[in-house]
Amino acid sequence: MDNNVMKIVYTFFLGALLALFVGLGIQTFYPGPEMPEPTSGVEFVPEGSGAPTEEQREEMAENERQWRQWQEEQQDYNRNVGVVALVSSVLLLVLSLVLEKRNRVLTNGVMLGGLFTLLYAIGRSFASSETTMTFIAVGVGLAVVLFLGHRRFFQDRPAEDAPEEERPERTGVRTAPPERP
């Protein structure tokens, strides 16, 4: 019983670490645009002090221009991060299919990491405000989840109580078939 609990904990921990690894890797090697700093003295014009001066209006207009430019760059950045995270999630999910017959706990952890990364990709796609990218990310996510769900939960598999030679290997260690007289 304790071993089963540890397997579940390990699976979730591995999944979360893989998603964090992808997210932090993207942030490390592809940092986002820096937020502009407002120029001094333009944060606000106190009420009752009259209309802002021409110089203050120019500074406010420049701050507004820089802010809008940063927002556009941030949306492009979110779109690009969404694409990279989406590709990473698909690669993790493919890796989980490759490892499927070797070790069930490792496979489940990698698959969960791919699914968490897929959620991250969809979130970044939403932040990009680009409906096309968001639709593609959700569409890929839906297709991947349906495929994995069908493959993992609805395909015919040998029963757990089937004889050893009929069950797929799970440990990665192959044993010799029993000798026959």
Backbone as numpy.savetxt, mean C-alpha at the origin, in Angstrom:
# Nx Ny Nz CAx CAy CAz Cx Cy Cz
-2.06 -24.71 20.59 -2.88 -23.52 20.59 -2.01 -22.26 20.59
-1.00 -22.19 21.46 -0.12 -21.03 21.50 0.59 -20.82 20.18
0.98 -21.91 19.54 1.67 -21.82 18.25 0.76 -21.21 17.20
-0.53 -21.53 17.22 -1.47 -20.96 16.25 -1.65 -19.47 16.48
-1.69 -19.06 17.73 -1.80 -17.63 18.04 -0.56 -16.89 17.55
0.60 -17.46 17.78 1.85 -16.84 17.33 1.90 -16.76 15.80
1.37 -17.76 15.12 1.32 -17.72 13.65 0.46 -16.56 13.17
-0.67 -16.35 13.83 -1.57 -15.25 13.46 -0.90 -13.91 13.73
-0.28 -13.77 14.90 0.41 -12.53 15.24 1.53 -12.27 14.24
2.30 -13.29 13.93 3.40 -13.16 12.97 2.88 -12.74 11.60
1.79 -13.34 11.17 1.21 -13.02 9.86 0.84 -11.54 9.78
0.13 -11.03 10.80 -0.25 -9.62 10.80 0.96 -8.71 10.92
1.91 -9.08 11.75 3.11 -8.27 11.93 3.91 -8.20 10.63
4.07 -9.33 9.96 4.79 -9.34 8.68 4.05 -8.50 7.65
2.73 -8.63 7.59 1.95 -7.83 6.64 2.10 -6.34 6.88
2.01 -5.93 8.15 2.14 -4.51 8.48 3.55 -4.01 8.17
4.57 -4.79 8.49 5.95 -4.36 8.22 6.22 -4.25 6.72
5.67 -5.15 5.93 5.87 -5.06 4.47 5.23 -3.78 3.93
4.02 -3.47 4.38 3.36 -2.24 3.92 4.14 -1.00 4.37
4.62 -1.00 5.60 5.45 0.12 6.08 6.74 0.23 5.29
7.33 -0.90 4.98 8.57 -0.92 4.20 8.36 -0.26 2.84
7.26 -0.61 2.18 6.97 -0.01 0.87 6.72 1.49 1.02
5.87 1.87 1.98 5.55 3.29 2.16 6.76 4.13 2.53
7.57 3.63 3.46 8.77 4.38 3.85 9.83 4.36 2.76
9.89 3.29 2.01 10.83 3.24 0.89 10.49 4.28 -0.17
9.20 4.42 -0.45 8.78 5.44 -1.42 9.13 6.83 -0.88
8.81 7.08 0.39 9.08 8.39 0.98 10.58 8.68 1.01
11.40 7.67 1.25 12.85 7.86 1.35 13.46 8.17 -0.01
13.08 7.41 -1.03 13.72 7.56 -2.34 12.96 8.46 -3.29
11.76 8.88 -2.92 10.97 9.80 -3.74 10.20 10.74 -2.80
10.93 11.67 -2.16 10.27 12.56 -1.21 9.30 13.51 -1.90
8.29 13.92 -1.16 7.27 14.82 -1.69 7.76 16.25 -1.78
6.98 17.08 -2.46 7.35 18.50 -2.58 7.25 19.18 -1.22
8.14 20.16 -1.02 8.15 20.87 0.25 7.07 21.95 0.26
6.40 22.06 1.39 5.35 23.06 1.54 5.98 24.45 1.56
5.40 25.41 0.84 5.99 26.76 0.83 5.79 27.45 2.18
6.75 28.25 2.53 6.69 29.06 3.76 6.10 30.42 3.39
5.09 30.86 4.15 4.55 32.19 3.85 5.58 33.26 4.17
5.55 34.32 3.39 6.49 35.43 3.66 6.06 36.13 4.94
7.01 36.76 5.59 6.74 37.38 6.89 5.81 38.57 6.76
5.00 38.74 7.78 4.13 39.91 7.83 2.84 39.77 7.06
2.60 38.64 6.41 1.41 38.50 5.58 0.44 37.49 6.18
0.77 36.90 7.32 -0.10 35.88 7.89 -1.55 36.37 8.01
-1.70 37.59 8.46 -3.04 38.16 8.53 -2.93 39.68 8.61
-3.99 40.30 8.18 -4.07 41.76 8.30 -5.10 42.00 9.40
-4.69 42.64 10.52 -5.61 42.82 11.65 -6.84 43.61 11.23
-7.99 43.21 11.82 -9.23 43.92 11.53 -9.15 45.34 12.08
-9.74 46.24 11.38 -9.77 47.63 11.81 -8.50 48.39 11.46
-7.53 47.71 10.83 -6.29 48.40 10.50 -6.36 48.99 9.10
-7.52 48.87 8.48 -7.65 49.40 7.14 -7.32 48.35 6.09
-7.34 48.77 4.87 -7.07 47.86 3.75 -5.58 47.53 3.72
-5.24 46.33 3.23 -3.82 45.99 3.12 -3.14 46.90 2.11
-1.89 47.11 2.35 -1.11 47.94 1.43 -0.88 47.18 0.13
-0.42 47.88 -0.87 -0.13 47.26 -2.16 0.93 46.17 -2.00
1.94 46.46 -1.18 3.00 45.47 -0.94 2.43 44.22 -0.27
1.54 44.39 0.70 0.92 43.24 1.37 0.05 42.43 0.41
-0.67 43.12 -0.47 -1.50 42.42 -1.47 -0.63 41.60 -2.41
0.50 42.16 -2.83 1.42 41.42 -3.71 1.98 40.19 -3.01
2.34 40.36 -1.73 2.86 39.23 -0.97 1.79 38.15 -0.80
0.54 38.57 -0.52 -0.55 37.60 -0.37 -0.81 36.87 -1.69
-0.75 37.60 -2.79 -0.95 36.98 -4.10 0.17 35.98 -4.40
1.41 36.33 -4.06 2.55 35.43 -4.27 2.41 34.19 -3.39
2.01 34.39 -2.13 1.79 33.24 -1.24 0.70 32.32 -1.79
-0.38 32.91 -2.28 -1.48 32.12 -2.86 -1.00 31.34 -4.09
-0.19 31.97 -4.93 0.34 31.31 -6.12 1.22 30.12 -5.72
2.10 30.36 -4.74 2.99 29.28 -4.29 2.19 28.14 -3.67
1.15 28.47 -2.92 0.32 27.46 -2.28 -0.40 26.60 -3.33
-0.97 27.25 -4.33 -1.66 26.50 -5.39 -0.69 25.62 -6.17
0.51 26.14 -6.45 1.52 25.36 -7.15 1.90 24.13 -6.32
2.07 24.31 -5.01 2.41 23.20 -4.12 1.28 22.17 -4.11
0.03 22.62 -4.09 -1.10 21.69 -4.09 -1.12 20.85 -5.37
-0.84 21.49 -6.51 -0.78 20.75 -7.77 0.36 19.74 -7.76
1.53 20.16 -7.26 2.67 19.24 -7.17 2.36 18.09 -6.22
1.65 18.38 -5.13 1.30 17.36 -4.15 0.32 16.35 -4.77
-0.61 16.81 -5.57 -1.55 15.89 -6.23 -0.81 14.99 -7.22
0.12 15.57 -7.99 0.94 14.75 -8.91 1.77 13.74 -8.13
2.33 14.19 -7.02 3.14 13.30 -6.17 2.29 12.14 -5.64
1.08 12.46 -5.15 0.20 11.41 -4.65 -0.18 10.42 -5.74
-0.39 10.93 -6.95 -0.69 10.03 -8.07 0.48 9.10 -8.33
1.69 9.65 -8.39 2.87 8.83 -8.65 3.12 7.82 -7.54
2.94 8.24 -6.29 3.10 7.32 -5.16 2.05 6.23 -5.24
0.83 6.58 -5.62 -0.23 5.59 -5.77 0.13 4.54 -6.81
0.72 4.97 -7.91 1.12 4.03 -8.96 2.23 3.10 -8.46
3.25 3.67 -7.82 4.36 2.86 -7.32 3.86 1.88 -6.25
3.01 2.35 -5.36 2.47 1.47 -4.31 1.58 0.39 -4.91
0.83 0.73 -5.95 -0.02 -0.25 -6.61 0.82 -1.35 -7.26
1.87 -0.96 -7.95 2.77 -1.95 -8.56 3.42 -2.80 -7.47
3.85 -2.17 -6.39 4.47 -2.91 -5.29 3.50 -3.90 -4.67
2.25 -3.49 -4.51 1.27 -4.40 -3.92 1.02 -5.60 -4.82
0.94 -5.36 -6.12 0.73 -6.48 -7.05 1.94 -7.42 -7.00
3.15 -6.86 -6.93 4.35 -7.71 -6.83 4.34 -8.53 -5.55
3.93 -7.93 -4.44 3.85 -8.68 -3.19 2.80 -9.79 -3.28
1.69 -9.50 -3.91 0.64 -10.51 -4.04 1.07 -11.64 -4.96
1.81 -11.32 -6.02 2.36 -12.37 -6.89 3.36 -13.21 -6.11
4.19 -12.55 -5.30 5.15 -13.28 -4.47 4.42 -14.23 -3.52
3.28 -13.80 -2.99 2.53 -14.68 -2.10 2.02 -15.91 -2.84
1.70 -15.75 -4.13 1.28 -16.91 -4.92 2.45 -17.85 -5.20
3.63 -17.27 -5.40 4.82 -18.09 -5.64 5.16 -18.90 -4.40
5.01 -18.30 -3.23 5.35 -18.96 -1.96 4.23 -19.85 -1.43
3.10 -19.87 -2.11 1.89 -20.51 -1.60 2.08 -21.94 -1.12
2.83 -22.72 -1.83 2.96 -24.13 -1.48 4.10 -24.40 -0.50
4.89 -23.39 -0.20 6.06 -23.61 0.65 5.78 -23.44 2.13
5.18 -22.32 2.49 4.98 -22.03 3.90 3.74 -21.17 4.04
2.69 -21.70 4.61 1.40 -21.02 4.68 1.47 -19.73 5.50
2.20 -19.74 6.61 2.28 -18.55 7.46 2.99 -17.42 6.73
4.12 -17.72 6.11 4.86 -16.71 5.35 4.02 -16.21 4.18
3.36 -17.11 3.50 2.50 -16.74 2.37 1.41 -15.78 2.82
0.76 -16.10 3.93 -0.32 -15.25 4.43 0.21 -13.87 4.83
1.40 -13.82 5.44 1.99 -12.54 5.82 2.31 -11.68 4.61
2.89 -12.30 3.58 3.22 -11.55 2.36 1.93 -11.10 1.66
0.92 -11.97 1.64 -0.35 -11.60 1.02 -1.00 -10.45 1.79
-0.98 -10.51 3.10 -1.55 -9.43 3.90 -0.77 -8.13 3.69
0.56 -8.22 3.58 1.36 -7.03 3.28 0.98 -6.44 1.93
0.75 -7.30 0.94 0.31 -6.83 -0.37 -1.05 -6.15 -0.30
-1.95 -6.71 0.51 -3.28 -6.11 0.64 -3.22 -4.78 1.39
-2.39 -4.70 2.45 -2.22 -3.42 3.14 -1.61 -2.38 2.21
-0.64 -2.79 1.40 -0.01 -1.87 0.46 -1.02 -1.43 -0.60
-1.90 -2.33 -0.99 -2.96 -2.00 -1.94 -3.89 -0.93 -1.34
-4.23 -1.06 -0.08 -5.04 -0.03 0.58 -4.31 1.31 0.60
-3.01 1.27 0.86 -2.20 2.49 0.85 -2.22 3.13 -0.55
-2.09 2.30 -1.58 -2.11 2.80 -2.95 -3.45 3.45 -3.28
-4.53 2.84 -2.84 -5.86 3.40 -3.10 -6.03 4.72 -2.36
-5.54 4.78 -1.12 -5.62 6.03 -0.36 -4.84 7.14 -1.02
-3.64 6.83 -1.50 -2.84 7.86 -2.19 -3.51 8.27 -3.49
-4.17 7.34 -4.15 -4.88 7.68 -5.39 -6.02 8.64 -5.10
-6.74 8.41 -4.00 -7.80 9.34 -3.60 -7.21 10.72 -3.32
-6.05 10.77 -2.68 -5.42 12.06 -2.35 -4.96 12.81 -3.60
-4.78 12.10 -4.71 -4.35 12.77 -5.93 -5.49 13.53 -6.59
-6.71 13.28 -6.19 -7.91 13.91 -6.76 -8.06 13.61 -8.24
-7.43 12.56 -8.69 -7.55 12.14 -10.08 -8.45 10.92 -10.12
-9.66 11.10 -10.59 -10.61 9.99 -10.54 -10.19 8.82 -11.43
-9.49 9.09 -12.51 -9.05 8.01 -13.39 -8.07 7.10 -12.65
-7.09 7.71 -11.99 -6.11 6.92 -11.25 -6.77 6.17 -10.11
-7.69 6.81 -9.42 -8.39 6.16 -8.32 -9.21 4.99 -8.84
-9.88 5.18 -9.95 -10.67 4.10 -10.55 -9.78 2.93 -10.94
-8.62 3.22 -11.54 -7.70 2.15 -11.92 -7.19 1.42 -10.68
-6.82 2.15 -9.64 -6.33 1.52 -8.42 -7.39 0.64 -7.78
-8.61 1.14 -7.71 -9.70 0.34 -7.12 -10.01 -0.85 -8.01
-9.98 -0.65 -9.33 -10.23 -1.76 -10.26 -9.19 -2.86 -10.14
-7.92 -2.47 -10.08 -6.85 -3.45 -9.90 -7.02 -4.14 -8.55
-7.32 -3.36 -7.53 -7.54 -3.94 -6.21 -8.66 -4.95 -6.20
-9.76 -4.61 -6.83 -10.89 -5.53 -6.90 -10.52 -6.80 -7.64
-9.86 -6.66 -8.79 -9.47 -7.84 -9.57 -8.51 -8.74 -8.77
-7.54 -8.14 -8.12 -6.56 -8.91 -7.36 -7.23 -9.62 -6.19
-8.09 -8.91 -5.47 -8.76 -9.51 -4.32 -9.69 -10.64 -4.76
-10.42 -10.45 -5.84 -11.28 -11.53 -6.35 -10.45 -12.74 -6.77
-9.35 -12.50 -7.49 -8.50 -13.59 -7.94 -7.90 -14.34 -6.75
-7.32 -13.59 -5.80 -6.72 -14.24 -4.63 -7.76 -14.97 -3.79
-8.90 -14.34 -3.61 -9.96 -14.98 -2.84 -10.40 -16.28 -3.48
-10.58 -16.27 -4.79 -10.97 -17.50 -5.49 -9.89 -18.56 -5.37
-8.67 -18.14 -5.60 -7.55 -19.09 -5.58 -7.32 -19.67 -4.19
-7.39 -18.83 -3.18 -7.08 -19.28 -1.82 -8.23 -19.98 -1.13
-9.47 -19.56 -1.39 -10.57 -20.04 -0.58 -11.59 -20.90 -1.32
-11.60 -20.86 -2.63 -12.65 -21.58 -3.34 -12.15 -22.64 -4.30
-10.85 -22.75 -4.52 -10.34 -23.81 -5.36 -10.36 -25.11 -4.58
-10.55 -26.21 -5.30 -10.52 -27.51 -4.64 -9.11 -27.80 -4.18
-9.00 -28.15 -2.92 -7.71 -28.50 -2.33 -7.90 -29.82 -1.61
-6.83 -30.59 -1.50 -6.94 -31.83 -0.72 -7.30 -31.51 0.73
-8.10 -32.34 1.32 -8.51 -32.14 2.72 -7.31 -32.28 3.63
-7.38 -31.62 4.78 -6.28 -31.68 5.74 -6.04 -33.09 6.25
-7.09 -33.90 6.29 -6.92 -35.26 6.80 -6.62 -36.26 5.68
-6.33 -35.76 4.47 -5.99 -36.64 3.35 -4.63 -37.28 3.62
-4.38 -38.43 3.01 -3.06 -39.06 3.18 -1.95 -38.11 2.75
-0.78 -38.29 3.33 0.36 -37.39 3.14 0.71 -37.16 1.68
0.68 -38.20 0.85 1.11 -38.01 -0.53 0.12 -37.19 -1.35
-1.12 -37.01 -0.85 -2.10 -36.22 -1.59 -2.08 -34.74 -1.18
-1.50 -34.42 -0.02 -1.48 -33.04 0.45 -0.28 -32.29 -0.12
-0.45 -31.01 -0.45 0.69 -30.24 -0.93 1.67 -29.98 0.21
2.93 -29.82 -0.15 3.96 -29.51 0.84 3.74 -28.12 1.39
3.95 -27.94 2.69 3.79 -26.62 3.30 5.07 -26.14 3.95
5.97 -27.01 4.20 7.16 -26.61 4.94 8.31 -26.27 4.04
8.24 -26.66 2.79 9.36 -26.43 1.88 10.35 -27.58 1.91
10.19 -28.51 2.86 11.08 -29.66 2.96 10.35 -30.85 2.36
10.94 -31.42 1.37 10.31 -32.56 0.70 10.75 -33.85 1.38
9.80 -34.74 1.52 10.13 -36.05 2.08 10.02 -37.08 0.98
10.74 -38.15 1.14 10.69 -39.22 0.14 9.36 -39.94 0.26
8.79 -40.37 -0.85 7.53 -41.09 -0.77 7.75 -42.43 -0.07
6.73 -42.96 0.58 6.90 -44.23 1.28 7.23 -45.34 0.30
8.07 -46.24 0.75 8.46 -47.36 -0.12 7.29 -48.30 -0.26
7.15 -48.83 -1.45 6.06 -49.77 -1.72 6.65 -51.14 -1.97
6.01 -52.18 -1.42 6.54 -53.54 -1.59 6.42 -54.05 -2.99
